[in-house]
Amino acid sequence: MKNEQSLRRSMLTGKILTYLFLIAGSIVMIFPFVWMILTSLKTLAESMQVPPTIFPAKVVLENFTYAITSLPFVNLYINTILLIFFRVLCAVVFSSMAGYAFAKLNFRFKNLLFSLILIQMMMPSQIFTIPQYQMLAKFSLTNSIFALVFPGLVSAFGTFFLRQSYMGIPDEIGEAAYLDGCNQWQTFTRVMAPLTGTSVAALTVFTAVFAYADLMWPLVVNTDITMMTLSSGLATLKGQFTTNYPVLMAGSLLAMIPMLILYLIFQKQFVEGISMTGGK
């Protein structure tokens, strides 16, 4: 009896410590978001007060009005949505075809080409900024939607991710499709690709998040404020010497709306995608 009671106490203590640790971690994770909301409701003087105040003395909703009038949010929303849409489309289509080829087809220099993809994944994306900008500038394609999408036409991460998914599909399925009269393209489009629906959904979510968070490239390639994205447009609210933090936080809240909607719609695929990338 004593051993059972001590075992139950130790298990209860372990659960309590686990829940306390998770609660503390949740507070640490959500605190910046709560602080952003509270700062967006403060005055400029109150936001820079030392020591800082947590809750605003008076709710200032004019910060949202000033943020909306300072930036062309309609253009920023449209540019961001088009950026996400076309980057997701290119990533899904091209990465799916490339992933299938590397996983199921045999061709010359296959391992060498896939090694180049892995090398590209290891390199920081900033080293490609100057060559990509020079290519677009030479053809006068800067300050355009195509300029925003250009770095995402081919996704090394998407190719690797979907290759791993196709490698998990037994070869016997493709052989059975071949015996039924399917050519290689029909085997890919009608048999293999539908089996990777969960992986494609996960890639869609990850690509959308990466595109939404991209700041450096939109700032470099599009200098016209009406052709910027939400992230690059918000960066213009930061002054050279002083910054109106309440307005900046209000604009940040407005810019979070697309990602919040995307997460609420695809939260299941987002969680599954994280577990899949960890399992691969």
Backbone hydrogen bonds, N-H to C=O, Kabsch-Sander energy under -0.5 kcal/mol:
donor,donor_aa,acceptor,acceptor_aa,energy
5,Q,1,M,-2.6
6,S,2,K,-2.5
7,L,3,N,-2.2
8,R,4,E,-2.5
9,R,5,Q,-2.4
10,S,6,S,-2.3
11,M,7,L,-2.3
12,L,8,R,-2.7
13,T,9,R,-2.8
14,G,10,S,-2.3
15,K,11,M,-2.2
16,I,12,L,-2.5
17,L,13,T,-2.5
18,T,14,G,-2.2
19,Y,15,K,-2.8
20,L,16,I,-2.5
21,F,17,L,-2.3
22,L,18,T,-2.4
23,I,19,Y,-2.6
24,A,20,L,-2.4
25,G,21,F,-2.4
26,S,22,L,-2.4
27,I,23,I,-2.3
28,V,24,A,-2.2
29,M,25,G,-2.1
30,I,26,S,-2.5
31,F,27,I,-1.7
34,V,30,I,-2.2
35,W,31,F,-2.9
36,M,32,P,-2.1
37,I,33,F,-1.9
38,L,34,V,-2.5
39,T,35,W,-2.5
40,S,36,M,-1.9
41,L,37,I,-0.5
41,L,38,L,-0.9
42,K,39,T,-1.7
47,S,43,T,-2.1
48,M,44,L,-1.1
49,Q,46,E,-1.0
53,T,46,E,-0.5
60,V,41,L,-1.8
61,L,59,V,-0.7
63,N,60,V,-0.7
64,F,61,L,-1.1
65,T,61,L,-1.0
66,Y,62,E,-2.7
67,A,63,N,-2.1
68,I,64,F,-2.2
69,T,65,T,-2.1
70,S,66,Y,-1.8
71,L,67,A,-1.3
73,F,68,I,-0.5
73,F,71,L,-2.0
76,L,72,P,-2.3
77,Y,73,F,-2.9
78,I,74,V,-2.3
79,N,75,N,-2.8
80,T,76,L,-2.3
81,I,77,Y,-2.6
82,L,78,I,-2.6
83,L,79,N,-2.5
84,I,80,T,-2.6
85,F,81,I,-2.7
86,F,82,L,-2.5
87,R,83,L,-2.1
88,V,84,I,-2.3
89,L,85,F,-2.5
90,C,86,F,-2.5
91,A,87,R,-2.4
92,V,88,V,-2.7
93,V,89,L,-2.4
94,F,90,C,-2.0
95,S,90,C,-0.7
95,S,91,A,-1.4
96,S,92,V,-1.5
97,M,93,V,-1.8
98,A,94,F,-2.6
99,G,95,S,-2.9
100,Y,96,S,-2.1
101,A,97,M,-2.1
102,F,98,A,-2.5
103,A,99,G,-1.5
104,K,100,Y,-2.8
105,L,100,Y,-0.5
105,L,101,A,-1.6
107,F,105,L,-0.5
110,K,107,F,-1.2
113,L,109,F,-2.6
114,F,110,K,-2.2
115,S,111,N,-1.9
116,L,112,L,-1.8
117,I,113,L,-1.6
118,L,114,F,-2.1
119,I,115,S,-2.4
120,Q,116,L,-2.2
121,M,117,I,-1.8
122,M,118,L,-1.4
123,M,119,I,-1.2
127,I,124,P,-1.4
128,F,125,S,-1.4
129,T,126,Q,-1.2
132,Q,128,F,-2.1
133,Y,129,T,-2.4
134,Q,130,I,-2.5
135,M,131,P,-2.0
136,L,132,Q,-1.9
137,A,133,Y,-3.0
138,K,134,Q,-2.0
139,F,135,M,-0.9
140,S,137,A,-1.2
141,L,136,L,-2.6
143,N,221,V,-1.5
148,L,144,S,-1.2
149,V,145,I,-1.9
150,F,146,F,-2.1
152,G,149,V,-2.0
153,L,150,F,-1.6
156,A,154,V,-0.6
159,T,155,S,-2.1
160,F,156,A,-2.3
161,F,157,F,-2.9
162,L,158,G,-2.6
163,R,159,T,-1.9
164,Q,160,F,-2.0
165,S,161,F,-1.2
166,Y,162,L,-2.7
167,M,163,R,-2.3
168,G,164,Q,-0.8
168,G,165,S,-0.6
169,I,166,Y,-1.4
173,I,170,P,-1.2
174,G,170,P,-0.7
175,E,171,D,-2.1
176,A,172,E,-2.3
177,A,173,I,-1.9
178,Y,174,G,-2.1
179,L,175,E,-2.1
180,D,176,A,-1.4
181,G,178,Y,-1.4
182,C,177,A,-2.4
187,T,183,N,-2.5
188,F,184,Q,-1.9
189,T,185,W,-2.8
190,R,186,Q,-2.5
191,V,186,Q,-0.6
191,V,187,T,-1.0
192,M,187,T,-2.8
193,A,188,F,-3.0
195,L,191,V,-0.5
195,L,192,M,-1.2
196,T,193,A,-1.7
197,G,194,P,-1.0
200,V,196,T,-2.6
201,A,197,G,-2.3
202,A,198,T,-2.2
203,L,199,S,-2.6
204,T,200,V,-2.3
205,V,201,A,-2.0
206,F,202,A,-2.5
207,T,203,L,-2.7
208,A,204,T,-2.2
209,V,205,V,-2.3
210,F,206,F,-2.6
211,A,207,T,-2.6
212,Y,208,A,-2.4
213,A,209,V,-2.1
214,D,210,F,-0.6
214,D,211,A,-0.7
219,L,215,L,-1.6
220,V,216,M,-1.8
221,V,217,W,-2.7
222,N,218,P,-1.6
223,T,221,V,-0.6
227,M,224,D,-1.8
228,M,225,I,-1.0
233,G,229,T,-2.7
234,L,230,L,-2.2
235,A,231,S,-1.2
236,T,232,S,-0.7
236,T,233,G,-0.9
237,L,234,L,-1.5
238,K,235,A,-1.0
239,G,237,L,-0.7
244,N,237,L,-0.5
245,Y,243,T,-1.5
248,L,244,N,-2.3
249,M,245,Y,-2.8
250,A,246,P,-2.1
251,G,247,V,-2.6
252,S,248,L,-2.0
253,L,249,M,-2.1
254,L,250,A,-2.0
255,A,251,G,-2.0
256,M,252,S,-1.0
257,I,254,L,-0.9
260,L,256,M,-2.3
261,I,257,I,-2.3
262,L,258,P,-2.4
263,Y,259,M,-2.6
264,L,260,L,-2.3
265,I,261,I,-1.8
266,F,262,L,-2.4
267,Q,263,Y,-0.7
270,F,266,F,-2.3
271,V,267,Q,-2.1
272,E,268,K,-2.3
273,G,269,Q,-2.4
274,I,270,F,-1.8
275,S,271,V,-2.1
276,M,272,E,-2.3
277,T,273,G,-2.5
278,G,274,I,-1.7
279,G,275,S,-1.7
280,K,276,M,-2.2
